[in-house]
Amino acid sequence: MQPDAQTPAPAEPPLRQDDPSLMPADSVLQQARTDQTRGLDSAEAARRLAQDGPNALDTQAPVPGWRKFLRQFHDPLIYLLLAAIAITLGAWAIEGYAGWPVDAIVIAAVVLLNALIGYLQEAKAENAAAALARMTEVTAGVMRDGELMRVPSQQLVRGDILVLAEGDAIGADARLLQANALRVQEASLTGESEAVLKDAAVLQAPASLGDRLNMVYKGTAVAGGTGLAVVTATGMGTEMGAIAHMLAAEKEDDTPLQKEVRHIGRMLGIAVIVIAVAVIGTLLFVGHVHTLQGVVTALLFGVSLAVAAVPEGLPAILSLVLALGVQRMAEHKAIVKKLSSVETLGSASVICTDKTGTLTKSEMTVERVTSASGESHVTGVGYAPEGQVQHEGAELQQGPLHSEHRAILTGGSLASNATLRECEGNWEIQGDPTEAALLVAERKLGVDGARTERFERVAEIPFDSERKLMSVIVRDKQQQRTLLVTKGAPDVLLQRCTHVRVGDGVQALEDTHVEQAQRDIEAMSGDALRTLAVGYRVLPEDAPAQPTPELEHDLVLAGMVGIIDPPRPEAAQAIAEARAAGVRVIMITGDHPRTAQRIATDLGIIEAGDTVLTGDALDELLSLGDAALAKAVRSTSVYARVAPEHKLRIVEALQTDGHIVAMTGDGVNDAPALKSADIGVAMGVTGTEVTKEAARMILADDNFATIVQAVREGRGIFSNIRKFLRYLLSSNMGEVLTVFLGVIGAGVIGLTAADGHGPAGALVLPLLATQILWINLITDSAPALALGMDPPSANTMRRPPRKLGDRVIDGAMWSGVIQTGLVMALATLLTIDWFLPGGLLEGGQDLTTARTAGFTVLVLAQLFNCFNVRSEDSSAFRGLGSNPWLWGAVLLSVLLQVAVVHVSWLNTAFGTTPLTLAQWGWCAVMASTVLWHGELRKLVRGALRQRA
């Protein structure tokens, strides 16, 4: 009896936390204070809804756009550039606000551009992810006030009586009261690819989530049959809610690239301080500065050089390169939610992947058909009826075997409630996936039209968990007879057969036939195929009008089929490519161990006979401590029958072992592991909204091969990041060393003020501050960005992934940066010495000409270095034409340098003077020493590597 709707809320005791799967249905109803026939009344349902809240998972409040924009400034390099702006504005103020603070304006513009790029790209990714989401409102059939009605699933409350039918989405966790051939698709929650046959009987012992046959869960769907259930949990109290709790507890770590950029920012910050102090000190003590104006000049120049030493274009170029990579990945159906995640896949050393829907198509497929005359194999996977029924490698021809297999597939399709249809080029099913597989196989045999024209359904004997059979009665219009067609578990159906079909005829079922059928069943089960048998009989004209299971006897055995959720055709190739790239692929699934082993073996993840670790075995290992789990994950590549917490622990164990882990998945059960992994990859088509929210990348086509393409793209991006970092840092190192060594060795190279450019003995700089800013303007932007667009090298996927502790800028790179910067500085200073009178090399030009020549050499040396930094090992002359963007950027920079040397108003602004063609030739030769040094360095490295 229902409580009075006016009863005050405090009088209601809270529901106990007993496991409803272990309780009789009456006890569950009593505990929920509801009635199986009438359900709740509307007032009581409203009160419970107000008390417990809507049946929905907790969601994070949306982040305002302004906060997302400000988040783009949360970067160490940006902090460094903001400090550079402040210092530059301070210097501008000390100089009496003369002119415009061009350098501060340029740096500020770069900072804003970087923030805008990051903000727009994240917004674009969010919009793409939202477009993938299926926004239809889910409703549920419930009994309210004694009437059946449909209500939004968010309004379900504990105690509601759910009325379940084929195609329904289950809106809350519920204990079954009745189950009539009820089959539920639970892949999104448990990873089980096959629909689970439910039973309302009480469980005798606690069971894992996938084995609680008398329970249904939020987020799953009814594949077939009907049922009645009482809601036991809603919202965050559901099994899906438990996973959401785990998800909220998981902290989202920074990507490896974010960690590296932070490290680079710290290093550059320290370098700027060191450079500023060293240059100012050198100017003060070596330059014989004795006046206050000279001190101020030294301070301003030191600060300007330190600011120039910071590659202010780095954040914007980094964002642009990542954004371009994101666009290329989007073309391959991979949607990246955060720019910094692009490179992470390229660094991944392990890809942990779910099976159902990721490596497989999540589309049950008939693979084998067996009968008295032999067996055939069905080609093609999925619900698209593309393929053939083949015997011994050729299409099955007319004859005894064709007749038998036609009877099997036609009979299985008749005893089916599934439908198959084409919608905008895609094939979709309604109903049980196993039954749909029979429809597809029948079409591959080419007899679908004949069945629909010849047979008419009369009645159905529904599937029953005790009988393990389903039968239909059909009218054969061609032969004017009535047939009973039965499909079900082979061992059960065999016991009800007295005859067997052989060709177009029927023979008595002998022991040899039974033994052969049993061997076929064992062979298919050994290959992880789900087996179904099909039989039939001709009914007498006086058969009862209301069919009953008692008719299922004296059947003619047609034969059996083996069904599997097959691997994606492209997945094996993608896995092989990943392994060649040194990336380990691990399968983690909630499916049966035998099925997991079969799929993993077919795809090349493991060898035949390798161990598969189950969830129970993982629990035993976890009880022994983290060391036991760590040892297991080093050698085990397939995990089956695992729970969400198991997936999470596996990912964490791999990370502790030093791996960068990518985790793919589509079900709610994958979400915590996706969030914990270095990069979570969700399926865009079959993935749940919870999974997409937790992931950093979404595959719009649910294709595992897309992940490998993303790995290739990520590696190419990382390689390009190293290229433009080498370029920017060596260029800025060349500028710093030119000024530093030029001041120290001014007397050696004849860099003095004796020619009237100042009082004798006064400090003379090899380059002017405006010239350094110009160099940064024309060489730090377009060429660096063009390097970021370099195509991946041919051996990108033949190199092992970088290790977790490897730095983006390692010792070898720093050595190359310093060497290259030193060569640039020496070439620049020797050019100045060549043009100036006195010094090591006697020249005859004035200081302005010498400075212009040195200035030009430094610009050209950096442009030569563009080609040098494209590879640490290969010659700069290899693949010269593969990046037209780089040639365009170099040509633009050369034209701008010609303009600053030969345009009169630019001569005045930048302290330059025109050069002759011969002088330009000399500058080009001196600048090219950077290229020849790089070639020599690569030859030496290669020789040392071969010797080692």
C-alpha angles and dihedrals in degrees: 000000000000121000119251110272089228093059108123115249097239090063091065113090116222119261114263119244094236117144103257091203089068095047129084114253092247091056092050091051091048092049091049090047094228140122122242094215103039101025117202123329116244095251093052091047090051091049092051091046090053091046099046100027128232120325094253139111119256111262131195117251111256114263112242116245093242091056091049088052094049089048088067089069092058094102132109092229090053090051088053092051092047088053089050090053091051092049092047092049089049091053090048090053092050089053089057098259091289113179122329123322090239096171093050091048092049093049092047090051090051092051092050092046090052092050092047093050092050093046095048093047093050090048090050091051092048091051091049091050090049090051089056093053118098103230100188115131114246117226131190134209110238139167110243123168088354093301132105112242139157119240132176108271090237088068096056115118135190109279095033113137109230119209106206126201137165113294095020120136109225107235103192142012109277142172113236117242095176132012123187109185085318113178121181129195105226100165092115090059107028104017091238106147097201124071110259118235107228129215126190093213120119115262114239095212138017111281137192118264095264093050099051093107095175094057133076124197142215113262096030129102139224110248096182146341129034137271149171122225140171117228111244101172138019137187115350090359092070126091087256088052090053088056090048088054089054089048093053090050092055114094115219107232125211116264118253089253092054089051091049094048089051089051092048090049092054092047093049091047091055090044092053092053092047092047093048093050094043096048095044091047092048092048092049099046104029097035094058094234110182105159133075090238089053091051091050090048091050092048093049093046092048091051092046092051091047091051090047089052089064110086093230091181092059099092093046094044090047091052093046093050091048091046091052089049090050090053092050090049091049088056086058091050096259114128114198115202097196127034094222090059093065095080095042094076089054088057095046115125095180132037112197108197137184116231108217112074093356108061090012129045094239085233116119111231134190106237104170137025122194132186141152094290098047142279140295133200124227117219126207128051135236132020097307105103092229115132143051142263102240136190119199091348098308132091112278109260130206113285142089094312092048091050093050094046091046088055091050096050095039091047092048090049092049091052090057139097096194123109131206125204141164117237119183093332095314125104115228133184135209116203136010113003092218092056090046089055089061091052091052093048090050090054090050087056087052100236105107095107093049092054096051092048096045105040131054122191115236105172144343135227101204124229114272126196091222095049094035087207139107124198138185131193113223135180115233101214093185097057097024096236139117121241136195109214118192133186129178147100109355096224091053097042092048090060089058096050125097098168139036131215114242113180108312093334139072128237134185112270107253129191089255090058091050092047091050091049091051091050089051091050092050092047093051093044089050088056090053093252120148107233129217128178126209127206138162145184137195110249121221117247090249094057113140116272091226105056119220134186088259087080091067098095139094089035127173109235108230096178143259141281131212115217131191141166094246128216118257110265092233096046096081092054091047092051091049090051091049092051091049087054091054094254115137117218118211125187117214115180143156090221128108115292093235092053092046091050092049094050093043091050093048090051095046097245091124138008122253110281097021116143122269114203117216130207091254091053090049090054089055091050092048090053088058093054140259093295092064092050092046090054092049096050091053091065107022119085102171127057122180137185090020129158125226092260089055091056090050093050092048091053092047092048091052091049091049087053089060101262128138101226129207114191124196129193148135107205131083087247089065096054101089092049091046091055093046095048121090087250125009117206117199128195111247099203105038097019121111121238090247090057094047090050092052095047129085093208133034126204107218091197099039087231119150089204088064088063091058090048087053090050089054091048092047092052091049090051092050090049090051091048089056090048097055092039089055089047098047096042095046090047093051090043088055091053094048094046091046092058095036096049091037091059094044093046098034093121093047094056095038095252098153139128095240093114094068100274090119143329115318112274093017120140114273119189123215090224133023121238090244090053091054090051089050091051090053091047098054101031105034098056122038098028092046091049091048089053087055088060095054112134116248115268120250093252096050093114094039095066124085117250116266115263122251093249095047113114124225086227104038131177093272091053093048089051090052092045093052094044093048092046090050092050090050091050094047092047090050095047094044088053091052089048090049091055098040124076114247125017125088094318119040114233137168107214130104125253094260092055092045091048091048091051093048090045090052093047091054092050094047092044090057090049091051087050089060089075094039096057095052089091135015091209112021124077118265088234092064114096094001093159098045095092113047090173090065092052090049092051093048092048091050092051092049091051091050091050091050088052094051089050099044107028108091100217090049088050088059094045096047103029095246136136132202118274128213122243090255091051090051089051091052091049091051092050093049092046091052091065086084090061094047091047089053092050091050092048091052091049091052092047091050093049092049091048092052091047090051 
